[in-house]
Amino acid sequence: MITSHRRKMTPGVLAVVLMLVLMPGMTVSAQDRMQPIPADKMTDAQKKAVAEYVAARGSTLAGGPFMVLLRIPEVMTLARLMREHVQLRTVLGQKLTEFAILITAREWTQQYEWNAHHQAAIKAGLKQDIITALAEGRRPDHMAEDEEILYDFCVELHRNQGVSDTTYARALSKFGEEGIVEAATIEGYYALLAMVMNTARTPLPPGATPPLAPFPR
């Protein structure tokens, strides 16, 4: 005789199971794995890095990737210096720079990164219909030539871990070697931040809602 050792599901457990079966696309909010470090728990090196951040940025360190990177103060400082270059001295100009940042945020489905740069991209002159298409995982229509070349370069670099000769030649003709290095560096830098925040499950600022659906595959 075969006896069953299955336990009877309670109504609550059954409801959860059915919800997960019937709604496979629904995601469950996860906790912030690396919460802000209280000031009284920081090392001297961390306090120094924070003071330099506040002096350079003119704002407090409240969250986002830099609070996560603060676990290694030297890395946080290096990341801040790269951010200053992107913000103040980018070779590509602010519109294309913000476009490149949003491409990375979309490729990594990085909610904080997208939320932080969506409005900056609009302010820099990137059209909303381009941003909407990017958010939906579509290749935007009616891009200007420089936007199209940059989009193809960045997306190809993310998805193929390299760029074809044709894509490289077009980018070289439009942006030169400096622009190519800038574009690849921006993608790498914001991919770094995306990887750090996706690992830490860094939350959005209070009141913000996730702007990106899971990336279409």
C-alpha positions in Angstrom: 0.0 0.0 0.0 1.4 3.4 -1.0 0.8 6.1 1.6 0.8 9.8 0.8 3.0 12.2 2.7 1.8 15.3 1.0 0.6 18.0 3.3 -2.7 19.7 2.6 -2.2 23.3 1.3 -3.8 26.0 3.4 -6.0 28.5 1.5 -3.3 31.2 1.9 -0.6 29.0 0.4 -2.8 27.9 -2.4 -3.6 31.5 -3.3 0.0 32.3 -3.5 0.8 29.3 -5.7 -2.1 30.1 -8.1 -1.0 33.7 -8.3 2.5 32.7 -9.3 1.3 30.2 -11.9 -1.3 32.5 -13.4 0.8 35.6 -13.4 4.4 34.5 -14.3 5.3 38.1 -15.4 4.6 39.6 -12.0 7.7 40.3 -9.9 7.9 40.5 -6.2 9.6 43.5 -4.6 12.9 42.6 -3.0 14.6 44.2 -0.1 17.4 46.7 -0.4 20.5 44.5 0.2 22.9 47.3 1.0 21.2 50.1 2.9 22.8 53.5 3.6 25.7 53.3 6.1 24.9 55.4 9.3 27.5 58.2 9.8 28.5 56.7 13.2 29.3 53.4 11.5 31.5 54.8 8.8 35.3 54.3 8.8 37.5 57.3 8.5 38.1 56.5 4.9 34.4 56.4 4.2 33.8 59.7 6.0 36.5 61.3 3.9 35.0 59.9 0.7 31.6 61.2 1.7 33.0 64.7 2.5 34.7 64.9 -0.9 31.5 63.8 -2.6 29.5 66.5 -0.8 32.1 69.2 -1.6 32.2 68.1 -5.3 28.6 67.5 -5.9 27.0 70.1 -3.6 24.5 67.5 -2.3 24.3 64.9 0.4 24.9 61.2 -0.3 21.5 59.8 0.3 21.4 56.6 -1.9 22.0 55.4 -5.3 25.1 53.7 -6.6 27.6 55.8 -4.6 26.1 54.7 -1.3 26.7 51.1 -2.4 30.2 51.8 -3.7 31.0 53.5 -0.3 31.8 50.0 0.9 35.1 50.5 -0.9 35.7 54.3 -0.5 38.5 54.4 -3.1 36.2 52.8 -5.7 33.4 55.3 -4.8 35.8 58.2 -5.3 37.0 56.9 -8.7 33.4 56.4 -9.8 32.6 60.0 -8.7 35.4 61.4 -10.7 34.2 59.5 -13.8 30.7 60.9 -13.2 32.2 64.4 -13.2 33.8 63.8 -16.5 30.6 62.5 -18.0 28.6 65.4 -16.6 31.0 68.3 -17.4 33.5 67.3 -20.1 32.0 64.6 -22.3 33.3 64.5 -25.9 29.8 63.6 -27.3 27.8 66.5 -25.9 25.0 66.1 -23.3 22.2 64.9 -25.6 24.1 62.0 -27.0 25.7 61.3 -23.6 22.3 61.1 -21.9 21.0 58.9 -24.8 24.0 56.5 -24.3 23.2 56.4 -20.5 19.6 55.5 -21.1 20.6 52.8 -23.6 22.7 51.2 -20.8 19.9 51.6 -18.2 17.5 49.9 -20.7 19.9 47.0 -21.5 20.3 46.3 -17.8 16.7 47.2 -16.8 18.2 49.5 -14.2 15.3 51.5 -12.7 17.3 53.9 -10.6 19.6 54.8 -13.5 16.7 55.4 -15.9 14.8 57.4 -13.3 17.8 59.6 -12.7 18.5 60.3 -16.4 15.1 60.4 -18.1 14.4 64.0 -17.5 18.1 64.9 -18.0 17.9 63.4 -21.5 14.8 65.5 -22.3 16.4 68.6 -21.0 19.5 67.9 -23.1 17.3 67.7 -26.3 16.5 64.0 -26.7 13.0 63.6 -28.1 10.4 61.9 -25.9 9.3 59.5 -28.7 12.9 58.2 -28.9 13.0 57.7 -25.1 9.6 55.9 -25.2 10.7 53.5 -27.9 13.9 52.8 -26.0 12.0 52.1 -22.8 9.7 49.7 -24.7 12.7 47.8 -26.1 12.2 49.1 -29.7 14.7 50.7 -32.0 13.5 54.3 -32.2 12.2 55.7 -35.4 13.2 59.0 -36.9 16.5 59.3 -35.1 18.9 62.0 -36.3 22.0 60.5 -38.0 24.3 61.0 -34.9 21.6 59.4 -32.7 21.2 56.4 -35.1 25.0 55.8 -35.3 25.3 56.0 -31.5 22.4 53.7 -30.9 23.7 51.1 -33.2 27.2 51.3 -31.7 26.0 51.1 -28.1 23.4 48.3 -28.5 25.7 46.2 -30.6 28.5 46.6 -28.0 26.1 45.5 -25.3 24.6 42.5 -27.1 27.6 41.3 -29.1 30.4 42.3 -26.8 31.9 44.1 -29.7 31.1 46.1 -32.8 31.3 45.2 -36.5 33.6 46.9 -39.0 30.6 48.7 -40.5 29.3 50.0 -37.2 32.8 51.0 -36.2 33.5 52.8 -39.5 30.2 54.8 -39.2 31.0 55.8 -35.6 34.6 56.7 -36.5 33.4 58.9 -39.4 30.9 60.7 -37.2 32.6 60.9 -33.8 36.3 60.2 -34.4 38.4 58.0 -32.1 37.8 60.2 -29.1 34.0 59.8 -29.6 34.3 56.1 -29.9 36.3 55.8 -26.7 33.8 58.1 -25.0 30.8 56.1 -26.1 32.3 52.8 -25.1 33.5 54.3 -21.8 30.0 55.6 -21.0 28.4 52.3 -21.7 31.0 50.5 -19.5 30.8 53.0 -16.7 27.0 53.0 -16.5 27.0 49.2 -16.9 29.2 49.1 -13.9 26.8 51.2 -11.9 23.9 49.1 -13.2 25.6 45.9 -12.1 26.3 47.3 -8.7 22.8 48.5 -8.1 21.1 45.4 -9.6 23.3 43.3 -7.2 22.5 45.5 -4.2 18.8 45.9 -5.3 19.1 49.6 -4.8 15.6 51.1 -4.4 14.2 54.1 -6.3 13.9 57.4 -4.4 10.8 57.7 -2.2 7.6 58.2 -4.3 9.1 57.0 -7.6 7.7 54.0 -9.4 9.7 51.6 -11.6 9.8 53.1 -15.1 10.9 50.0 -17.0 9.2 46.7 -17.6 11.4 43.6 -17.8 13.5 43.9 -21.0 11.9 42.2 -24.0 13.9 39.1 -24.9 
